[in-house]
Amino acid sequence: MIKVATIAGSDASGGAGLEADLKTFEEYGVYGMTAVTLIATMDPDNEWAHGVYPLDEATLRAQMQTIFKGVGVDAVKSGMLGTEYAVDLTAEYVREYKVDRYVLDPVMVCKGANEALNPGLNERVASKLLPLSLVVTPNLFEAGQLAGVDTPSSIDEMKEAARRIHGRGARNVFIKGGSKLVGASSATDLFFDGTDFNLVDGALIDTKWTHGAGCTTAAAITAGLALGLDPYEAVSRAKKFITLSLRGGFALNRWVGPGNPSLWRKGFN
Ligand code: PXL
């Protein structure tokens, strides 16, 4: 059995975070494990405002020991880390266990917000984790932050950000969210392996129910890598996976709605 792990937050509403990762791993037919960094909650009495409850360092380290020393992994993903020690433990275990297929999803904000929750932490993620990553999966905002430039607003600016992020140590850079560029008529993401740029195109799905799309995409890339795909193949398949999932997007309540990754299993691919 192919085994993958996610080091991520739990989203109590189930659409993002490690819940999205596990659902995606299941669709890919790989065995998923979790090191929980924090629990994210949403307040129905206060416009779905997010609460963040980190787990302490010893609890996180114990989960890392379970996974890396106790079992072993074919690929690893990290998502919302939330604390300095979660960043440091991720770097320590990826390095010590020589994890080659490590996907860094540099989660800085939940959807809607466009302000980094913790700029100091983002810099720590960039300096400690980019050099260990096989693939990094920023959205436009995160790409700007990692690259030290304004949020890209054109394909050329996405390319420049990708170049800079590659220069900081990521072996492959996948910038998501070209659909947000002015006038975009398709969902165009950008893949850069340090030599060539590839535009990864998908249909632009007209839905506001996209909660967890970033987590799902990075989890799909991780599972694809674990199954032996090369980075570009893994990204291309993940793009099909998330496009299909978003076609099945649905409302959980008036504030939030996730995609539906199970459409993949149901044969809509
Ligand atoms: O989608 C970003 C994200 C990642 N991880 C967790 C989250 C969210 C957004 O809600 O809750 C745990």
Boltz pocket constraint, residues with backbone or C-beta under 6 A from the ligand:
constraints:
  - pocket:
      binder: B
      contacts: [[A, 8], [A, 9], [A, 10], [A, 11], [A, 12], [A, 16], [A, 17], [A, 18], [A, 38], [A, 40], [A, 79], [A, 80], [A, 107], [A, 109], [A, 110], [A, 111], [A, 211], [A, 212], [A, 213], [A, 214], [A, 215]]
      max_distance: 6.0
